[in-house]
Amino acid sequence: MISDTHKSMESRFHRMMMEYPPEERLRMGCSMFDTAKEIVRSSILERHPHISGQELKKEIFLRFYGEDFGSEQRKKILDLLDA
């Protein structure tokens, strides 16, 4: 992976993060995911203001995980989200 962060700063950041208790790191990660999900949700609603709740779920799934699955698996998951 390409990074523009200097190795020493990356290492320092990692050490600082590891000083937090595991529960706090988990809380921080969940909070960051919630924020990212809200940004994606808002972006989709901005483009498609009348999208249904079901279609919104599918679009959020595709944005976060669409490339992680083959076309057959992706279709199965999208079908399940339709149920």
C-alpha positions as CSV (number, residue, x, y, z in Angstrom):
1,M,0.0,0.0,0.0
2,I,1.3,3.4,-0.9
3,S,1.3,6.0,1.9
4,D,2.3,9.6,2.1
5,T,2.9,9.3,5.9
6,H,6.5,9.1,7.0
7,K,7.4,5.8,8.6
8,S,8.4,7.4,11.9
9,M,5.1,9.2,12.2
10,E,3.2,6.1,11.3
11,S,5.1,4.2,14.0
12,R,4.5,6.9,16.6
13,F,0.8,7.0,15.8
14,H,0.6,3.2,16.1
15,R,2.3,3.3,19.5
16,M,-0.1,6.1,20.7
17,M,-3.1,4.1,19.6
18,M,-1.9,1.0,21.4
19,E,-1.8,3.0,24.6
20,Y,-5.6,3.2,24.6
21,P,-7.4,0.3,26.2
22,P,-8.8,-2.2,23.7
23,E,-12.4,-1.2,24.6
24,E,-11.6,2.4,23.7
25,R,-10.0,1.5,20.4
26,L,-13.1,-0.6,19.6
27,R,-15.3,2.3,20.5
28,M,-13.2,4.7,18.3
29,G,-13.3,2.2,15.4
30,C,-17.1,1.8,15.7
31,S,-17.6,5.6,15.8
32,M,-15.4,6.1,12.7
33,F,-17.4,3.4,10.9
34,D,-20.7,5.0,11.9
35,T,-19.4,8.4,10.6
36,A,-18.3,6.9,7.3
37,K,-21.7,5.1,6.9
38,E,-23.5,8.4,7.5
39,I,-21.4,10.2,4.9
40,V,-22.1,7.4,2.4
41,R,-25.8,7.5,3.3
42,S,-26.0,11.3,2.8
43,S,-24.2,11.1,-0.5
44,I,-26.6,8.5,-1.8
45,L,-29.6,10.5,-0.6
46,E,-28.3,13.6,-2.2
47,R,-28.1,11.9,-5.6
48,H,-31.4,9.9,-5.1
49,P,-33.6,11.8,-2.7
50,H,-36.6,9.6,-3.2
51,I,-34.8,6.2,-2.9
52,S,-36.6,3.6,-0.8
53,G,-35.2,2.3,2.4
54,Q,-34.5,-1.1,0.9
55,E,-32.7,0.4,-2.1
56,L,-30.7,2.6,0.3
57,K,-29.5,-0.5,2.2
58,K,-28.4,-2.1,-1.1
59,E,-26.5,1.0,-2.2
60,I,-24.8,1.3,1.1
61,F,-23.8,-2.4,0.9
62,L,-22.4,-1.9,-2.6
63,R,-20.4,1.2,-1.6
64,F,-18.8,-0.6,1.3
65,Y,-18.5,-4.2,0.2
66,G,-19.5,-4.4,-3.5
67,E,-16.0,-5.1,-4.7
68,D,-15.3,-7.7,-2.1
69,F,-17.6,-10.3,-3.7
70,G,-17.9,-11.9,-7.1
71,S,-21.0,-11.1,-9.2
72,E,-22.9,-14.2,-8.1
73,Q,-22.3,-13.6,-4.4
74,R,-23.1,-9.9,-4.7
75,K,-26.4,-10.8,-6.5
76,K,-27.3,-13.3,-3.7
77,I,-26.6,-10.7,-1.0
78,L,-28.6,-8.0,-2.9
79,D,-31.5,-10.4,-3.3
80,L,-31.4,-11.1,0.5
81,L,-31.5,-7.4,1.2
82,D,-34.7,-7.3,-1.0
83,A,-36.4,-9.8,1.4
